[in-house]
Amino acid sequence: MADQLRPELERLIAEFRAVARSLVAALPNPDEDDDIPDEVEVGGRTWWVHWHDPHFCCEDEAGVVVEAHIYDPDLIDPYFLLQYARTASGHEAVVSACPAGFHDIARLLDLHGS
């Protein structure tokens, strides 16, 4: 099953990382600026920012959720990758393959080598 799901998982990971990178790029460096905004505009959407150093969680007006590491937006937390898959459209195959939630997505990422 993991082999069949590989293209969908890779697409999910690439999309998640692209959005995380865009959000990190739109935010000020917390080491240089104490004023982290409550929201940013990225990709034509407003994202609300919930900061918890060194991560932040962003949610857009449609309910899409992205959690990113401010210093390394390519890092993937399995829980938040699955949350993104559940809230963004087009990732139903990955969501369906994860009925046990975190444990299933973590296992898929291990098999994938991410």
DRENTOR-82602 format. One record per residue (C-alpha): residue number from 1; residue in one letter; x, y, z. Coordinates in Angstrom, 3 decimals. Example, Ala and Ser with C-alpha at 12.3 -4.5 7.8 and 13.67 -1.06 7.14 Angstrom:
residues 2
<node n="1" res="A" x="12.300" y="-4.500" z="7.800"/>
<node n="2" res="S" x="13.670" y="-1.060" z="7.140"/>
end
This chain:
residues 114
<node n="1" res="M" x="0.000" y="0.000" z="0.000"/>
<node n="2" res="A" x="2.813" y="2.432" z="0.823"/>
<node n="3" res="D" x="4.254" y="2.016" z="-2.690"/>
<node n="4" res="Q" x="0.879" y="2.785" z="-4.263"/>
<node n="5" res="L" x="0.525" y="5.849" z="-2.055"/>
<node n="6" res="R" x="4.065" y="7.137" z="-2.676"/>
<node n="7" res="P" x="3.170" y="9.627" z="-5.473"/>
<node n="8" res="E" x="0.337" y="11.108" z="-3.391"/>
<node n="9" res="L" x="2.533" y="11.334" z="-0.301"/>
<node n="10" res="E" x="5.337" y="12.986" z="-2.282"/>
<node n="11" res="R" x="2.892" y="15.509" z="-3.734"/>
<node n="12" res="L" x="1.550" y="16.241" z="-0.231"/>
<node n="13" res="I" x="5.060" y="16.709" z="1.188"/>
<node n="14" res="A" x="6.124" y="18.989" z="-1.664"/>
<node n="15" res="E" x="2.982" y="21.106" z="-1.361"/>
<node n="16" res="F" x="3.261" y="21.329" z="2.436"/>
<node n="17" res="R" x="6.922" y="22.373" z="2.226"/>
<node n="18" res="A" x="6.195" y="24.989" z="-0.442"/>
<node n="19" res="V" x="3.460" y="26.573" z="1.670"/>
<node n="20" res="A" x="5.607" y="26.401" z="4.835"/>
<node n="21" res="R" x="8.533" y="28.063" z="3.019"/>
<node n="22" res="S" x="6.270" y="30.833" z="1.715"/>
<node n="23" res="L" x="4.861" y="31.492" z="5.161"/>
<node n="24" res="V" x="8.288" y="31.533" z="6.815"/>
<node n="25" res="A" x="9.553" y="33.932" z="4.133"/>
<node n="26" res="A" x="6.639" y="36.286" z="4.845"/>
<node n="27" res="L" x="7.347" y="36.493" z="8.572"/>
<node n="28" res="P" x="10.026" y="38.593" z="10.244"/>
<node n="29" res="N" x="13.007" y="36.858" z="11.798"/>
<node n="30" res="P" x="12.089" y="36.420" z="15.492"/>
<node n="31" res="D" x="15.746" y="36.851" z="16.472"/>
<node n="32" res="E" x="15.774" y="40.335" z="14.956"/>
<node n="33" res="D" x="12.193" y="41.517" z="15.437"/>
<node n="34" res="D" x="10.011" y="41.017" z="18.509"/>
<node n="35" res="D" x="6.898" y="42.095" z="16.624"/>
<node n="36" res="I" x="5.497" y="38.914" z="15.054"/>
<node n="37" res="P" x="2.302" y="39.826" z="13.192"/>
<node n="38" res="D" x="-1.022" y="38.166" z="13.952"/>
<node n="39" res="E" x="-1.619" y="37.630" z="10.247"/>
<node n="40" res="V" x="0.214" y="37.655" z="6.921"/>
<node n="41" res="E" x="-0.837" y="37.697" z="3.287"/>
<node n="42" res="V" x="0.640" y="34.819" z="1.302"/>
<node n="43" res="G" x="-0.525" y="33.443" z="-2.002"/>
<node n="44" res="G" x="-3.495" y="35.794" z="-2.091"/>
<node n="45" res="R" x="-4.775" y="34.443" z="1.217"/>
<node n="46" res="T" x="-4.772" y="35.789" z="4.745"/>
<node n="47" res="W" x="-3.083" y="33.463" z="7.211"/>
<node n="48" res="W" x="-3.514" y="33.893" z="10.966"/>
<node n="49" res="V" x="-0.272" y="33.290" z="12.834"/>
<node n="50" res="H" x="-0.054" y="31.476" z="16.166"/>
<node n="51" res="W" x="3.545" y="31.664" z="17.345"/>
<node n="52" res="H" x="5.123" y="29.087" z="19.659"/>
<node n="53" res="D" x="8.885" y="29.352" z="19.325"/>
<node n="54" res="P" x="10.542" y="27.970" z="17.257"/>
<node n="55" res="H" x="7.386" y="26.939" z="15.415"/>
<node n="56" res="F" x="4.328" y="28.747" z="14.282"/>
<node n="57" res="C" x="0.957" y="27.516" z="13.186"/>
<node n="58" res="C" x="-0.878" y="29.351" z="10.426"/>
<node n="59" res="E" x="-4.489" y="28.982" z="9.417"/>
<node n="60" res="D" x="-6.124" y="30.620" z="6.437"/>
<node n="61" res="E" x="-9.715" y="31.766" z="6.006"/>
<node n="62" res="A" x="-10.652" y="28.368" z="4.498"/>
<node n="63" res="G" x="-9.332" y="26.516" z="7.564"/>
<node n="64" res="V" x="-6.132" y="25.194" z="5.957"/>
<node n="65" res="V" x="-3.547" y="24.640" z="8.700"/>
<node n="66" res="V" x="0.240" y="24.673" z="8.283"/>
<node n="67" res="E" x="2.713" y="24.308" z="11.126"/>
<node n="68" res="A" x="6.250" y="25.331" z="10.222"/>
<node n="69" res="H" x="9.622" y="25.541" z="11.918"/>
<node n="70" res="I" x="10.809" y="29.129" z="11.564"/>
<node n="71" res="Y" x="14.470" y="28.133" z="11.093"/>
<node n="72" res="D" x="13.869" y="25.076" z="8.899"/>
<node n="73" res="P" x="10.518" y="25.122" z="7.096"/>
<node n="74" res="D" x="11.346" y="21.804" z="5.384"/>
<node n="75" res="L" x="11.110" y="19.930" z="8.689"/>
<node n="76" res="I" x="7.968" y="17.835" z="8.818"/>
<node n="77" res="D" x="6.011" y="17.075" z="11.950"/>
<node n="78" res="P" x="3.826" y="14.064" z="11.057"/>
<node n="79" res="Y" x="0.876" y="15.336" z="13.091"/>
<node n="80" res="F" x="0.809" y="18.685" z="11.307"/>
<node n="81" res="L" x="1.434" y="17.157" z="7.890"/>
<node n="82" res="L" x="-1.684" y="15.063" z="8.396"/>
<node n="83" res="Q" x="-3.572" y="18.087" z="9.686"/>
<node n="84" res="Y" x="-2.602" y="19.932" z="6.508"/>
<node n="85" res="A" x="-3.726" y="16.959" z="4.394"/>
<node n="86" res="R" x="-7.073" y="16.972" z="6.198"/>
<node n="87" res="T" x="-7.638" y="20.720" z="5.800"/>
<node n="88" res="A" x="-6.244" y="21.311" z="2.299"/>
<node n="89" res="S" x="-8.033" y="19.851" z="-0.681"/>
<node n="90" res="G" x="-6.713" y="17.064" z="-2.865"/>
<node n="91" res="H" x="-5.090" y="14.765" z="-0.318"/>
<node n="92" res="E" x="-7.930" y="12.360" z="0.369"/>
<node n="93" res="A" x="-5.844" y="9.280" z="-0.530"/>
<node n="94" res="V" x="-3.291" y="10.056" z="2.190"/>
<node n="95" res="V" x="-5.978" y="10.934" z="4.732"/>
<node n="96" res="S" x="-7.860" y="7.697" z="3.968"/>
<node n="97" res="A" x="-4.655" y="5.710" z="4.462"/>
<node n="98" res="C" x="-4.264" y="7.130" z="7.978"/>
<node n="99" res="P" x="-7.264" y="5.970" z="10.052"/>
<node n="100" res="A" x="-5.028" y="5.800" z="13.154"/>
<node n="101" res="G" x="-3.924" y="9.392" z="12.540"/>
<node n="102" res="F" x="-0.442" y="10.290" z="13.724"/>
<node n="103" res="H" x="0.781" y="6.696" z="13.924"/>
<node n="104" res="D" x="-0.160" y="5.933" z="10.335"/>
<node n="105" res="I" x="1.288" y="9.105" z="8.832"/>
<node n="106" res="A" x="4.483" y="8.661" z="10.869"/>
<node n="107" res="R" x="4.790" y="5.101" z="9.565"/>
<node n="108" res="L" x="4.239" y="6.289" z="5.970"/>
<node n="109" res="L" x="6.922" y="8.951" z="6.398"/>
<node n="110" res="D" x="9.329" y="6.356" z="7.799"/>
<node n="111" res="L" x="8.698" y="4.084" z="4.824"/>
<node n="112" res="H" x="9.103" y="7.060" z="2.501"/>
<node n="113" res="G" x="12.378" y="8.082" z="4.123"/>
<node n="114" res="S" x="11.237" y="11.628" z="4.947"/>
end
